[in-house]
Amino acid sequence: MDATISHLSPDVTIAGVVTCSIPKTAWTHEAHVASAIALVRRCGPDRALRLLARLIPRLNRSHGTPNTDTSGYHATITAYYVHAVGALVAAGLPDAAIFSHPITSREAPLRHWRRETLFSVEARRTEVAADLSPMPDAFVAAA
C-alpha cells in the first residue's frame, strides 16, 4: 500500500473523497481501492459504482485534473475495481486482504483487456466489456 495513505482507513479515505479534502498526492491507486472498499461495504457494488462515477470526477476537478478523453475519470477501470472489491467483500475478506489481493493490483485490469482497448476513449467514457479474457464468475455474481 502507498505510504501516503497507509495510515488511513477506507472510511477516512472516502470521507476525503466526498469532501474533496484528500490531497492530490494521496489520490493514488490504493486510495481508489480504499474508496471502493468503503462504498461497497456501505451500499453494495452497484450503488458504489454510481457514487464513484460522480465523486471521482468532482475530486479530479478540485485537484485541477481535467476529466477528458485522455485524463481523469476512467469508467472501465473504476468499474473493474468496484466489481473486484465487491467480489472480495462478498467472499468475506478483510480490508488488508483486499488491498493485497492480485485482482486489486494496479496491473490486474490488463489481464482482461488489451491495452489499446482499456486506454481507448470509449473505455474511459463508459464501461466496456473485457476483450482479452473473460471476467471471473465471482465478478459477474458481484456485479
Secondary structure, DSSP 8 states (H G I E B T S, - for coil): --TTTTT--HHHHHHHHHTT-S-GGG-SHHHHHHHHHHHHHHHHHHHHHHHHHHHHHHHHHHHT---SSSSS--HHHHHHHHHHHHHHHHTT--HHHHHHSGGGSTTGGGGTS-HHHHTSHHHHHS----SSS---HHHHHH-
